[in-house]
Amino acid sequence: MFDRERQDRVLGYMKIGVFAVALGLLCLVGLVWPRPKTSMVEKRELTKPPAMTLAALWDGSYFSGLDTWYADTYPMREDLISADQAVESHYGIRTTQLIGGTVTADEIPDLDALPQQDAQPEQDAQPTPVPTPTATPIPDGTVHEIGEFSGSVYVTGNAAYGTYGFSQSGADAYVSTMNQIYKNIGDKVNMYVMNVPISASVMLDEAVREDMGCSDEGAAIQYVAAQLDKGITPILVYDTLRQHNAEYIYFRTDHHWTQLGAYYAYQVYCQAKGWTPHTLDQFRTGSFGAGKYLGSYYTSSNKSPQLTVNPDTVNAWYPMCVNADDPNDRDMHMVQRDGSEYDWRIINDMFDYPDSEWYCIFSAADQPFSSLHNPDITDGSAVMIIKDSYGNAFIPWLVDHYEYTYWVDFRYTDETVSHMVETYGVQDVIFEAATFNATGNLCNDLFLQIGS
């Protein structure tokens, strides 16, 4: 009996020893292995190591920050996340989406039931732009095939789609903030609001959207537009994009629109401004990725093999005011999140970046502040775009119309709109946001921070 007890104790000690050795090896790997700075799976920068200061050591925040940094940048973290997603994909079909919408969706109110706003004086009011009817029929590219969820996205026809969920509280907060900003700056600038729909709302028919649990994004955009101050001009792009859904206006494996999709939004903006938009054949073009681009939806699908059948290409149109033929020419300026500043290219070849980052060729991606001076225009005209990542492909269409173009990402800037208007002397301010950002609850605090 005593021999059996000794054997059990020895076995227990051996288990503890093996566990301690394994834990020690993992800690050693975590300390000496090169630590990543960005996450390709989550599309974000990882936590930076905390600065060691006497105050941080005294209040314990240094050790808390060190723990967060260690966990967030642990080697092979990407592979572990991907493995976890792969395991979760076998749980069965799930309706909660990680990209393109909220977990739950509210019913969108009937526009006829909304209280009518008092009209502004005629000289302050601006008409809501209506897309010009096309003379010839446009092919219909609407997808009618029911698909299924793969990971956190919906896959049908070798393309992935995120789900949009309407939040009335988020939409009302967004409208309130836009109206407050207009009260602060409306006597100084022309203010425009553009909400960009996701690909599911533009490319899929109603039955497929219902199958995936997607709110009516077109109705959500109209709900927002109907409650904006009458002095604000909504740039309504939903119907125009639906008319062109047979064209390559959204990526199949990424949640963004293509630059061609942004071009049709630019046409709607030109109509609101009374401009004649430039035609596509006026621009020098470039192509990146050549059928190799697999974006955020590919990652969120647990790297579905179905999406590798038809990967994306990133097509670009260079502004006419830049030297597209000289790869060393730096036509724009940007300030990064760490405060460093660089001259960059508004269309930048990403050949030495990971394949999954090729959408970042547009407008230096998501930076706190960027600008471009157009040497071909000398009238002092200036525009400020407050945007999310969808704005990156939209900005290159604008820079040929202004002497100065400024843009900030509302998720990363510390500036306020009023300060930027006064500092840069802009005449036009464009608020661009994907509808899931504008009517979701995640970005309300960010809009409020810049709204003063």
C-alpha positions in Angstrom: 0.0 0.0 0.0 2.9 2.3 0.9 4.6 1.6 -2.4 1.4 2.6 -4.2 1.2 5.9 -2.2 4.9 6.6 -3.0 4.3 5.9 -6.7 1.3 8.3 -6.7 3.4 11.0 -5.0 6.3 10.5 -7.4 3.8 10.6 -10.4 2.3 13.8 -9.0 5.7 15.4 -8.6 6.6 14.4 -12.2 3.4 16.0 -13.5 4.2 19.2 -11.6 7.8 19.1 -12.9 6.7 18.6 -16.5 4.2 21.4 -16.2 6.7 23.8 -14.6 9.3 23.0 -17.3 6.8 23.6 -20.1 5.6 26.8 -18.5 9.2 28.0 -18.1 10.0 27.2 -21.8 6.9 29.1 -22.9 7.9 32.1 -20.8 11.4 31.9 -22.2 10.1 31.8 -25.7 7.9 34.8 -24.9 10.9 36.8 -23.6 13.5 36.1 -26.3 11.4 35.6 -29.5 10.9 38.7 -31.7 7.6 40.2 -30.8 5.1 41.3 -33.6 4.0 45.0 -33.8 0.8 44.5 -35.9 -1.9 41.8 -36.1 -2.8 40.7 -39.7 -5.7 38.7 -38.3 -7.3 41.5 -36.3 -6.1 44.3 -38.6 -4.7 46.5 -35.9 -1.5 47.7 -34.2 -0.6 45.6 -31.1 0.1 47.1 -27.6 3.4 48.8 -27.2 5.6 48.2 -24.1 4.9 50.7 -21.3 7.4 53.4 -20.4 9.1 52.8 -17.0 8.6 55.8 -14.8 8.7 56.3 -11.1 5.0 57.2 -11.0 4.0 54.1 -13.1 6.0 51.9 -10.8 4.5 53.4 -7.7 0.9 53.1 -8.8 1.3 49.7 -10.4 0.3 50.8 -13.9 3.7 49.9 -15.3 3.2 46.2 -14.4 -0.4 46.2 -15.6 0.8 47.7 -18.9 3.7 45.2 -19.1 1.2 42.3 -18.6 -1.0 43.6 -21.4 1.9 44.1 -23.8 3.3 40.6 -23.0 -0.1 38.9 -23.7 -1.0 41.0 -26.8 2.4 40.4 -28.5 3.1 36.9 -27.6 4.8 34.9 -30.4 2.6 32.8 -32.6 -0.5 34.6 -31.2 -1.8 35.0 -34.8 -1.6 31.2 -35.3 -3.4 30.6 -32.0 -6.2 33.0 -32.9 -6.6 31.4 -36.3 -6.7 28.0 -34.8 -9.3 29.1 -32.3 -11.5 30.6 -35.1 -11.1 27.3 -37.0 -12.4 25.3 -34.0 -15.3 27.8 -33.5 -16.3 27.4 -37.2 -17.3 23.8 -36.4 -19.8 24.9 -33.8 -22.4 25.4 -36.5 -24.0 28.4 -38.2 -23.8 31.5 -36.1 -25.7 34.8 -36.7 -23.4 37.1 -34.6 -21.1 39.0 -37.0 -17.7 40.5 -36.2 -17.4 42.8 -39.2 -20.0 45.1 -40.7 -22.7 45.3 -38.1 -23.8 45.1 -34.5 -24.8 42.0 -32.6 -28.5 42.9 -32.5 -30.6 45.0 -34.8 -33.4 47.4 -34.1 -36.4 48.0 -36.3 -35.9 51.0 -38.6 -38.6 53.6 -37.9 -41.0 54.6 -40.7 -39.9 57.9 -42.2 -43.5 59.1 -42.5 -43.8 58.9 -38.7 -40.8 61.2 -38.0 -41.4 64.8 -36.9 -40.8 67.3 -39.7 -38.0 69.8 -39.2 -38.6 73.5 -39.8 -37.1 74.6 -43.1 -34.0 76.8 -43.1 -34.0 80.1 -45.0 -33.8 79.4 -48.7 -30.2 80.8 -49.0 -29.0 78.3 -46.4 -30.7 75.2 -47.7 -29.1 72.9 -50.1 -31.0 70.3 -52.2 -30.5 66.6 -51.6 -28.6 65.3 -54.6 -30.5 62.8 -56.8 -28.5 60.6 -59.1 -28.9 61.5 -62.8 -30.9 58.8 -64.7 -28.7 56.8 -67.0 -29.7 56.8 -70.6 -28.8 53.2 -71.3 -29.8 50.2 -69.2 -27.2 49.2 -66.6 -26.6 45.5 -66.1 -27.9 44.1 -62.9 -25.3 42.3 -60.8 -27.5 41.4 -57.8 -26.6 38.1 -56.2 -29.6 35.8 -55.6 -27.9 32.6 -54.4 -28.5 31.7 -50.7 -25.1 31.0 -49.0 -24.0 30.1 -45.5 -21.8 31.5 -42.8 -18.2 30.7 -42.7 -16.5 31.9 -39.6 -18.1 35.3 -38.9 -19.0 36.2 -42.5 -21.6 35.0 -45.0 -20.2 33.4 -48.2 -22.1 33.0 -51.4 -20.8 32.9 -55.0 -17.1 32.8 -54.0 -17.5 36.2 -52.2 -17.9 37.0 -48.5 -20.3 39.5 -47.0 -20.6 41.1 -43.5 -23.9 41.7 -41.8 -25.2 45.2 -41.0 -27.4 45.6 -37.9 -29.3 48.9 -37.3 -29.1 50.5 -33.9 -31.6 53.3 -33.4 -29.8 54.7 -30.4 -26.5 54.8 -32.4 -28.2 56.4 -35.4 -29.9 59.0 -33.2 -26.7 59.9 -31.4 -24.9 60.2 -34.7 -27.6 62.5 -36.1 -27.5 64.6 -32.9 -23.7 65.0 -33.2 -23.8 65.9 -36.9 -26.4 68.5 -36.2 -24.5 69.9 -33.3 -21.3 70.2 -35.4 -23.3 72.0 -38.0 -24.4 74.5 -35.4 -20.8 75.1 -34.5 -19.4 75.5 -38.1 -22.3 75.8 -40.5 -21.9 79.6 -40.9 -18.3 79.1 -41.9 -18.3 76.1 -44.3 -20.5 73.8 -46.5 -21.1 70.6 -44.6 -21.7 67.2 -46.2 -22.5 63.8 -44.7 -21.9 60.6 -46.6 -22.7 57.1 -45.2 -21.2 54.2 -47.2 -23.1 50.9 -47.3 -21.4 47.5 -47.0 -21.3 45.1 -50.0 -24.1 42.9 -48.6 -26.6 45.8 -48.9 -25.5 46.6 -52.4 -24.8 43.3 -54.0 -27.3 40.9 -52.4 -31.1 40.6 -53.0 -33.6 41.0 -50.2 -34.1 37.3 -49.7 -30.4 36.6 -49.2 -30.0 39.6 -46.9 -32.9 38.3 -44.8 -31.3 34.8 -44.7 -28.2 36.3 -43.2 -30.1 38.6 -40.8 -29.0 41.9 -42.4 -30.9 45.1 -41.7 -32.2 47.3 -44.6 -29.1 49.6 -44.9 -30.7 51.8 -47.6 -33.6 52.5 -45.2 -31.1 53.2 -42.4 -29.2 55.8 -44.5 -32.5 57.5 -45.4 -33.5 57.6 -41.7 -30.2 59.4 -40.9 -30.6 61.8 -43.9 -34.2 62.7 -43.0 -33.2 64.0 -39.5 -30.1 65.9 -40.5 -30.3 69.7 -40.2 -31.6 71.1 -43.4 -28.3 73.0 -43.9 -26.4 69.8 -44.2 -26.2 68.2 -47.6 -26.4 64.4 -47.4 -24.4 62.6 -50.1 -26.7 59.7 -50.8 -24.7 57.0 -52.6 -26.8 53.8 -51.9 -29.0 53.9 -55.0 -26.1 54.8 -57.3 -24.0 51.9 -56.0 -26.9 49.5 -56.4 -27.3 50.7 -60.0 -23.6 49.7 -60.6 -23.5 46.4 -58.7 -22.6 44.5 -61.9 -19.3 46.3 -61.8 -16.2 45.6 -59.6 -17.3 48.2 -56.9 -16.6 46.0 -53.8 -13.9 43.5 -53.0 -15.0 39.9 -52.7 -12.7 39.0 -49.8 -12.5 42.4 -48.0 -15.1 44.6 -46.3 -14.1 47.8 -48.3 -15.3 49.1 -51.5 -12.9 49.4 -54.5 -11.8 52.7 -55.8 -14.3 52.2 -58.6 -17.1 52.1 -56.1 -15.7 55.3 -54.5 -15.7 56.9 -58.0 -19.5 56.6 -58.2 -19.8 58.2 -54.8 -17.5 61.0 -56.1 -20.0 61.5 -59.0 -22.8 62.0 -56.5 -20.7 64.5 -54.6 -19.9 66.4 -57.8 -23.6 66.7 -58.5 -24.1 68.2 -55.1 -21.3 70.7 -55.8 -22.6 71.5 -59.3 -19.3 70.2 -60.9 -18.8 68.0 -63.9 -17.0 64.9 -62.7 -13.8 63.8 -64.4 -14.2 60.6 -66.5 -12.3 57.5 -65.8 -10.4 57.6 -69.1 -8.7 60.9 -67.9 -6.6 59.1 -65.3 -3.5 57.0 -65.3 -4.3 53.6 -63.9 -2.4 51.0 -61.9 -3.1 47.4 -60.8 -1.8 45.8 -57.6 -2.1 42.3 -56.3 -3.0 40.7 -59.7 -5.6 38.3 -58.4 -3.8 37.6 -55.1 -5.4 40.0 -52.6 -7.2 38.2 -49.8 -8.5 40.8 -47.3 -10.3 41.0 -44.0 -13.3 38.9 -44.9 -11.0 36.1 -45.9 -9.5 36.2 -42.4 -12.9 36.4 -40.8 -14.1 33.4 -42.8 -11.4 31.2 -41.1 -9.5 31.4 -44.5 -12.3 29.7 -46.4 -11.0 27.8 -49.4 -14.0 29.0 -51.3 -12.7 32.6 -51.3 -9.3 31.6 -52.7 -11.0 30.6 -55.9 -11.6 34.2 -56.9 -9.2 36.5 -55.0 -9.2 40.2 -55.5 -7.1 42.7 -57.5 -6.6 46.3 -56.3 -7.1 48.7 -59.2 -6.2 52.3 -58.8 -6.7 55.6 -60.6 -4.0 58.2 -60.0 -5.0 61.8 -59.5 -4.1 64.0 -62.4 -2.2 66.5 -60.2 0.4 64.0 -59.1 3.4 62.5 -60.9 2.2 59.0 -61.3 5.2 57.9 -63.4 7.8 58.7 -60.7 7.7 56.2 -57.9 10.0 58.4 -55.8 7.8 61.4 -56.0 6.1 62.2 -52.7 2.8 64.1 -53.3 1.2 64.0 -49.8 2.1 64.4 -46.2 1.0 62.4 -43.2 1.2 62.4 -39.4 1.2 58.9 -37.9 -0.3 57.8 -34.5 3.1 58.0 -32.8 3.6 61.6 -34.0 6.1 60.8 -36.7 5.7 62.6 -40.0 6.4 61.4 -43.6 6.0 62.5 -47.1 4.1 59.8 -48.9 2.2 58.9 -52.1 -1.6 59.1 -52.3 -1.4 56.0 -54.5 1.4 54.0 -53.0 2.7 50.6 -54.3 2.4 48.1 -51.4 4.6 45.5 -53.0 6.8 45.1 -49.9 3.8 44.9 -47.5 1.8 41.8 -46.6 -0.7 40.8 -49.2 -3.6 41.3 -46.8 -2.7 45.0 -46.5 -3.0 46.1 -50.2 -6.1 48.2 -49.6 -3.7 50.5 -47.8 -2.3 51.8 -51.1 -5.0 54.5 -50.9 -4.3 57.8 -49.1 -1.7 56.4 -46.7 -4.4 54.3 -44.9 -5.8 55.3 -41.5 -3.7 58.2 -40.1 -4.6 61.0 -37.6 -3.8 63.7 -40.1 -2.9 63.9 -43.8 -2.8 66.5 -46.5 -2.1 67.1 -50.2 -1.3 70.4 -52.0 -2.4 70.5 -55.7 0.1 72.7 -57.5 -2.3 73.0 -60.5 -4.9 75.0 -58.6 -4.1 78.4 -57.0 -7.5 79.7 -55.8 -7.1 78.8 -52.1 -9.9 76.2 -52.2 -9.7 73.6 -49.4 -11.6 70.6 -48.2 -11.5 68.6 -45.0 -12.6 65.0 -45.0 -13.4 63.4 -41.6 -13.4 59.7 -42.4 -13.0 56.1 -41.6 -11.1 53.6 -43.9 -13.8 53.7 -46.6 -12.7 57.3 -47.2 -9.2 56.3 -48.3 -10.4 55.2 -51.7 -12.7 58.3 -52.1 -10.0 61.0 -51.3 -7.9 60.5 -54.5 -11.0 61.5 -56.6 -11.3 64.8 -54.8 -7.7 66.2 -54.8 -8.0 67.4 -58.5 -10.8 69.8 -57.5 -9.1 71.6 -54.6 -5.8 73.4 -54.0 -5.6 71.9 -50.5 -7.1 68.6 -49.4 -6.9 67.6 -45.7 -8.2 64.4 -44.1 -8.3 62.9 -40.6 -9.4 59.5 -39.4 -12.0 60.2 -36.7 -10.9 57.1 -34.8 -7.4 58.4 -34.3 -7.4 62.2 -34.3 -7.2 64.5 -31.3 -8.3 67.5 -33.3 -11.8 69.1 -33.1 -13.7 70.1 -36.2 -14.0 73.7 -35.2 -10.3 74.0 -34.6 -9.5 72.4 -38.0 -11.9 74.6 -39.9 -10.3 77.7 -38.3 -6.7 76.5 -38.7 -6.8 75.3 -42.3 -9.4 77.7 -43.7 -11.5 75.0 -45.4 -14.7 75.8 -47.3 -16.1 72.3 -47.5 -16.2 69.7 -44.7 -17.2 66.1 -45.6 -18.1 63.6 -42.9 -17.7 60.1 -44.5 -18.4 57.0 -42.4 -19.5 53.5 -43.2 -23.1 53.1 -42.0 -22.1 50.5 -39.5 -19.8 53.1 -37.9 -22.3 56.0 -38.2 -25.3 54.1 -36.8 -23.5 51.8 -34.5 -22.7 52.5 -30.9 -19.0 51.9 -31.0 -18.1 55.2 -32.6 -20.5 57.6 -30.9 -17.9 58.7 -28.3 -15.4 59.3 -31.1 -17.8 61.6 -33.0 -18.6 63.5 -29.8 -14.9 64.1 -29.1 -14.2 65.8 -32.4 -17.6 67.6 -32.5 -16.8 70.6 -30.3 
